[in-house]
Amino acid sequence: MRDKLLHWLDTERDRQLEFLQAFTRIDTCNPPGDTTEAAQFFRKFLDAEGIAHRTEAPQQIFPNLISTFEGKSPGRHLVLNGHLDVFPIGDRSVWKHDPLSGDIVDGRVYGRGTVDMKCGTTALLFVHAYLHRLRHELPGKVTLTVVSDEETGGRWGADWLVRNCAAEVLGDCVLNTEPSGIHTVRFGEKSMLWVRFRIAVPGGHSAYPHTSPSANKIAASLIKDLEAIEAMVPDEPETVRQTLQRGEVMEAADRSLGQGGAGVMRRVSVNLGTLQGGVKINLLPAECVLDVDFRPPVGITRAAVMEKVTAIVARYPMVSVEELLSGNPESTWSDPTHEMMGHLTRNAAAALGYPPQPIVSLGGTDTRFWRRAGVPCFVYGCSPAGMGGIDEAVSIAEFRHVMHVHALAACDYLMAGRLSG
Ligand SMILES: [Zn+2]
């Protein structure tokens, strides 16, 4: 079976690449996040392969595809997950390679979303098709989920599917191809806590500072206090702690996330995203609004961060607090010693010459919705470098590598399900 997979992975290289280029030419920028044309493009491919599928579209412009097939005998249910929507393009004129071109230059496919995650979603589509061709030999069941609305929170995409089509999409294990860097497999991710601080004071003429405090000066002091939250010490589950503290893991994390990323992976980050205060140079600012993005690591709950926030704000009676993004899951993690980690690592190492290391993702992915439901998820994808930026481009070699590793890991996982009875 592995030979057949390797054969298709190799002989259909042109078809895989052409699909990725054509997918890149379909605008799926979010906002607005309209993925109807892209979903149709995927359906056409599945139809051509004779693979059954259906569409769930809780919002018309956010279709989600579900494609399930059964193997020859009962076994494990493997789920493959990727998203269709991508970051916005911004000013198109500053791109050297048009963001909707899919042009190939020096071994890279150019275009918005090629890294995050059109290459990964394309890879899983082909993996799904190849596994489907082996369905008379494979045990178990495979479900491909191709979703919308990832870049804006997943409410109408993965979150919706997991809540409303649980029996079909939850499965026993999830593979996802978000850009992780080929040196690392991500078994968990930090969570998000978005908080708006509103400072309101009387204000007045700047020549009369004795008549009112300044909302902006209070903001400056508040920001300093909030930064202290970064010092919170996580209470990591033992298996996570043992994994992350290994020298080679921290090294790989720095390589994958950028120097310093390994430290950020294990602590709360505090980003003052926007700050709006005052209206004029010679007025005492009466209002200042700060939007702060906290990213708690595994081992620190959002509630624990919120408790610190509340304690800090209690020292500032003129500050009110509003939590944005409510209902977002906690930081999620799957067992880094899970069997799937072995399949991914072994197959990747055979191709790379060294094993990728298990780390926690700084950013969020749709896997959090599956992990929240108790399903183990593992993320392995191309290098995140350049994602969301100008002249985003994915390495064709990495695109092929990712497809190769997922195809073999998926096959090994399903086969091991038969062996373990
Ligand atoms: Zn993504």
Residues whose N, C-alpha, C, O or C-beta is under 5 A from the ligand:
A	BS01	ZN	D116 M117 E178
